[in-house]
Amino acid sequence: MRKVRGAKAKKYAKQFLSLVNIDQVPEIVAKLEAVALLMQKERQFRNMLTSPSFNDEERVGAISYLCEKLSLPEEAKKFLSFLSIEGVLIGLSEIVRYINALYLEAKRKVKGVVTSAIELPEAMKQKIVESLKSITGRDVELQYEIDTSLIGGVRVKVGSTMYDLSIKGQLGLLRDKLIKG
């Protein structure tokens, strides 16, 4: 089994996206993520799908059964079988990460996480979405989390960019300025 990273994982992700209807991607990816998670947690399951002790026919049979149980389309079954035969199925979680990124890029969307000290009112959530849409030029899909240690304000992470407008974050900046003099 070979590790799949970077450009190689992206190549497989592109192959997947060329196989399936773009509107089916979120549903299929959710199921592929479940398979990847199961592979991480269950050693016997991972070994069955990736071990050279099993021949290609046996692994493809197990994948077919799995796809049938998960109601995955034929394209996803072919893709998983291809990854197994290539010996890179062990890198499924990395490949799925690239599939998600390429899908969002194709749909001109970005994902983000908004962390606040309290549950935000809908009007505030809408303002945050509109602000981020104008900053990024893309539709924004946000997940909301609560962290009472922020004291107040919000911290927004979109991609690798962090906007820290929390009281805790501002106090940290003030502390750093005082220390530097």
Rosetta blueprint (number, residue, H / E / L):
1 M L
2 R L
3 K L
4 V L
5 R L
6 G H
7 A H
8 K H
9 A H
10 K H
11 K H
12 Y H
13 A H
14 K H
15 Q H
16 F H
17 L H
18 S H
19 L H
20 V L
21 N L
22 I H
23 D H
24 Q H
25 V H
26 P H
27 E H
28 I H
29 V H
30 A H
31 K H
32 L H
33 E H
34 A H
35 V H
36 A H
37 L H
38 L H
39 M H
40 Q H
41 K H
42 E L
43 R H
44 Q H
45 F H
46 R H
47 N H
48 M H
49 L H
50 T H
51 S L
52 P L
53 S L
54 F L
55 N L
56 D H
57 E H
58 E H
59 R H
60 V H
61 G H
62 A H
63 I H
64 S H
65 Y H
66 L H
67 C H
68 E H
69 K H
70 L H
71 S L
72 L L
73 P L
74 E H
75 E H
76 A H
77 K H
78 K H
79 F H
80 L H
81 S H
82 F H
83 L H
84 S H
85 I H
86 E H
87 G L
88 V L
89 L H
90 I H
91 G H
92 L H
93 S H
94 E H
95 I H
96 V H
97 R H
98 Y H
99 I H
100 N H
101 A H
102 L H
103 Y H
104 L H
105 E H
106 A H
107 K L
108 R L
109 K E
110 V E
111 K E
112 G E
113 V E
114 V E
115 T E
116 S E
117 A L
118 I L
119 E L
120 L L
121 P L
122 E H
123 A H
124 M H
125 K H
126 Q H
127 K H
128 I H
129 V H
130 E H
131 S H
132 L H
133 K H
134 S H
135 I H
136 T H
137 G L
138 R L
139 D E
140 V E
141 E E
142 L E
143 Q E
144 Y E
145 E E
146 I E
147 D L
148 T H
149 S H
150 L H
151 I L
152 G L
153 G L
154 V E
155 R E
156 V E
157 K E
158 V E
159 G L
160 S L
161 T E
162 M E
163 Y E
164 D E
165 L L
166 S L
167 I H
168 K H
169 G H
170 Q H
171 L H
172 G H
173 L H
174 L H
175 R H
176 D H
177 K H
178 L H
179 I H
180 K H
181 G L
